[in-house]
Every structure is written in C-alpha cells, then in structure tokens.
Amino acid sequence: RIRAILDSKDKIPNVNKRGNLYYNFWQDEKNPRGLIRRTSLAEYKKAQPTWETVLDIDALAAAEKENWVYAGQTCLYPSYDRCLISLSRGGGDATVVREFDPIKKQFIADGFSTPGGKTDAAWKDKDTIYVGTDFGPNTLTNSGYARIVKEWKRGTKLSEAITVYEAQQTDIGAGAARSWDHGATYDFVSRVISFFANEQFIRGADGKLTKIEIPNDAGAGVWNKQILITLRSDWTVEGKTWPRGALLGMPFADFLAGKRTFTMLFEPSPTKSLAGSAEFKSALVINELEDIKNHLYVWTVRDNKWSKKPFGGKEDLGSTLVWPVDAAGVSDDYWMAKSDFLVPDTIALGKLGGTPQVLKTQPAFYDAKGLHVEQPFAKSKDGTRVPYFQISRKDMVLDGPQPTILYGYGGFEVSMTPGYSAVSGAAWTERGGVYIL
C-alpha cells in the first residue's frame, strides 16, 4: 500500500509560467530521469491536461550514451526562448551546462556550453551569461566551487571570458546573476563566505562593483525600487538596533546614498518568525509563522511609505504558501498551496484582492474519519513553550497505552510545518497510532 502511494501518478504537477506557457518537470516509472514538458493554462485547469514534451532526459541519456541526471535550468527573461540546462553524470554535484532552444526543442550546436564541474551559470542578456566553473589551476575554492565568476560573450571561447569577481580560497564560492524588477535590471555579484555569511555587490554598466553595506549574515534583494534586507543577527546602525530575524525595507537609491531610514516589514518575537515573502506588481505578501501557524499580510508602498493589511482567508492548523505566477513584478496573479495533516494538498490560482480558485487537489490516500489535530505546548526546563502538533483519534483515551511516534527536526533554520503525509496516515494514524510533530 505504501509503495502504491509513493508510485501514484496523482501527484499535483507544479508549473512555472514562461510567456503564455506553463512548464513542469515530471518523473514516473516510464520516465525515471524525467520530462521537461509544457501546456497552456486552459489545459492545466483540466483534470488530465495534454502535455507537450520539450525535452526527454531518458531519451537524451540513451542517445548520448551518458548517465544524465537533470539538475535544473534557468531561462532567459522575458523572451524565454533560450535556457541554460544543467545535467550531471550520475547525480553528482558536478554538472555540464548547455544552451537549449525550448521553441525548437533542441540544444544549440554552437551555443553556450561548459565542461563538467561545480558550475553556476546565469543569463545577463541573450548574448551574455555569468559563469562560475573550473577555469583551470587555482580557480576553485577549498570547497570545490568556483572561486572566480566571469562574463562570457556569445561567439567567444570560455577562456576569453572577462573576470567579474574573485573570492578567497577559503570561501565557499562566488556567483553573479541578473535580476529583473518592474522593468529595471540589477546585476548582483556575491561572495559566499560560509553557509550563513556572504557579501553582496551591485555591478554597474561599467563593471564597477558597489558593495551592499549590510552585515555579512544578512540577505538583500530589490523590489519596486526598494531594498529588502533580512537580518540573521541584531544590527545597530545610526543609533538604532534592528532585531535578528527582522525584514527591513527602504528606497534602494537612498540606501546606496548612505541613508538608513528603514521600515520594519516583519518584527520577530520569541514565538514568531519570518516564513518568506512573495513579490508581485503592486505588493509584497509576507508570510509570518506564529507558533508555527501561517499569517499572511499584504504590504504596499506609495511615496516611499509602507502600509499593511491582512491577506484574508481562513487561518487554521494547516500550511499556506503564496508565490507569484509571473516573474519580475509584472502581475498580481498568485499560486496558493494549502496543506493539512488530514486534508489532501490543493493548488489554487488567484489575484491579489480576489478569491483564489482551486485548480488541483491531491486524492485522499487514507481514511481520516475520526482523526483529530490539535496543537498543545510542551514546557522545557528553561520555561520555553514548545508548540507541537498531535494527530490522533478523537476518542483516544488519554494516558492509555497508545503507540506514539515523536518526530522533530532542528537544522538550517527550517521549521516543520503541517503537511499531508499519505504514508504516515495510511500506515500509522489511520490504524490508531498517535503522530506528534
């Protein structure tokens, strides 16, 4: 029964919009290496969409007699008529990157192509990419990643690419990428010092790098001409201390000019953390976790002044994620994914301010009748209240001999949020076991 659940074809196919088409990477028993495929929105809304295969990784591996494993792709915005596809031999960290034409559904014979290595590549424009790879002796860090990132022009050799930035030997690596936002472009260059430490720079048209002056363990991005900074430690600047875990915003031009007039878009507390943010044309949607329960808020900015309102909708003991349908802040359309311990996952499509329409629902893989979810709190020796979720039968006798699984995780700042687990539901809670997360 568990194997049948794991092999089910009734998974929800998540999609990425490129132009007017919706792309999906799909694996099943017939396509163990996977298919890159696409469809229209009208088709995607159907229970059984018709898909067009763009690239068959199994067929490619057989034709080229290589043990190819798909390792991702990045496509040229806004035309989406070129992609950089990463392939690894056998699933390792080392990849080759090859330019692909998704319109003609074929690799470009004389296009961008890198040899095997821990390679990072990103588009600058149609004839230029940023690339970090093994350029020869002394070009990798001690971690084996690219120490040097370069700008590579179409029609030239990789050895002729221009150096953009060099990290230190003891760093993890270096990288560069172009970001689009509301019609503007920003070229970010990064020095990755450690897992939670980095330096970020903005690269000008003349190639000059301007450092973004924030703590090394903070992160930064730009949305609608505003810089957004996420803090991992307290930051004292101009006599004010902003708390670790906060999300700050202010005009990017003012920040580069030396001003530090931030608005705190998310304020952490002992029971509240930032789960993420989603960028749209007219607003940011900020996802807060309070006692591991989602609360969504819509933030807008006008004349450099921020305002906040609730996203709306029912809040419960499930998980809710919202992310943009379109890239680069060109619309307010969003995807919404909801997951619950007892209710199968759903994907909905909506527009900010409107009611989302459920498009896909995962089937129920176990009988949840008579099951109950609650969120009690345990108290640690130092007094900390620790929330946990308990899934059990409603008629369970407390302090009885109930077989119970306790599960927890505490790494990489990842919170364990509610989700539909068909396997534990079928094999455990449906049969009377208690599951605690």
Sequence and secondary structure as in RCSB ss.txt:
>XXXX:A:sequence
RIRAILDSKDKIPNVNKRGNLYYNFWQDEKNPRGLIRRTSLAEYKKAQPTWETVLDIDALAAAEKENWVYAGQTC
LYPSYDRCLISLSRGGGDATVVREFDPIKKQFIADGFSTPGGKTDAAWKDKDTIYVGTDFGPNTLTNSGYARIVK
EWKRGTKLSEAITVYEAQQTDIGAGAARSWDHGATYDFVSRVISFFANEQFIRGADGKLTKIEIPNDAGAGVWNK
QILITLRSDWTVEGKTWPRGALLGMPFADFLAGKRTFTMLFEPSPTKSLAGSAEFKSALVINELEDIKNHLYVWT
VRDNKWSKKPFGGKEDLGSTLVWPVDAAGVSDDYWMAKSDFLVPDTIALGKLGGTPQVLKTQPAFYDAKGLHVEQ
PFAKSKDGTRVPYFQISRKDMVLDGPQPTILYGYGGFEVSMTPGYSAVSGAAWTERGGVYIL
>XXXX:A:secstr
 HHHHHT S      EEETTEEEEEE  SS SS EEEEE HHHHTSSS   EEEEEHHHHHHHHT  EEEEEEEE
 TTT   EEEEEEETT S EEEEEEETTTTEE TTS B  SBS EEEEEETTEEEEES  STT B TTSSBSEEE
EEETTS GGG EEEEE  TTSSEEEEEEEEETTEEEEEEEEEEETTEEEEEEE TTS EEE  S TT EEEEETT
EEEEE SS EEETTEEE TT EEEEEHHHHHTT    EEEE  BTTEEEEEEEE SS EEEEEEETTEEEEEEEE
EETTEEEEEE  S   SSEEEEEESSSTT   EEEEEEE SSS  EEEEEETTS  EEEEE    S  TTEEEE 
 EEE TT  EEE  EEEETT  TTS   EEE    STT        HHHHHHTGGGT EEE 
